[in-house]
Amino acid sequence: MEAFLFDAEVVKVLSRIAGKPLNQEDLSPLVVFLTALVVVLRGVIVIDRVVAIAEEKQLQNTLNSFLPAAGDLPQLIPLIVAGVEQQQVYLSPIELLVLTSPLSQSQKLLLLALGYQMSAADAEIDVREQMYLQSIANRLGIKPQHSTTLSAGLTGHGHVDPKALTEVYTLLDPARFQNLDPVFVQVATNLRSALPAVS
């Protein structure tokens, strides 16, 4: 895994969310991604003003799928979750843009896909959740057809465009995450298997 340097603004936002000073050594692509993920998933949970138990469980399961058993990350993530909730970071598009600025297009698509999975967790696809995720997709520069395909493919509501599905498969190719933490490879693999098969 290669070393990464993050913009000072990313470090500043992460430090504020975590409630303690962080530096480059504390950060990794996984820490930055998970912080952005908590922002997106918490936003999906609260945007419809109904916090379902299934959604809270989905949030915990999603975070657990990324967390190693050892190291500092299991101690840092609860601080980030608490900070996102207390500061309502999910209502700040600018901070989300700062957090996602170091992410590749594939990582941004992975982030959005996990948001759509969260939206489907309580078996109730709320229009506010869909609008919230669509606005995130727009801000992250994700093509509308990719967003629509993720939504339809992961929630089971709507039409899946075969051409866009092929493009989404390509962007979520686990090989695109090889230079990051190995957990990205596993999550991308799982997400692709949750989508309809490419014909």
Buried (B, 14 or more C-beta within 10 A) or exposed (E): EEEEEBEEEBBEBBBBBBEEEBEEEBBBBBBBBBBBBBBBBBBBBBBBEEEBEEBBEBBEEBBEEBBEEEEEBEEBBEBBBBBBBEBEBBEBEEBBBBBBBBBBBBBBBBBBBBBBBBBBBBEEBBEBBBEBBBEBBEBBEBBEBBBBBBBBBBBEEEEBBEEBBEBBBEBBBBEBBEEBBEBBBBBBBEBBEEBEEEE
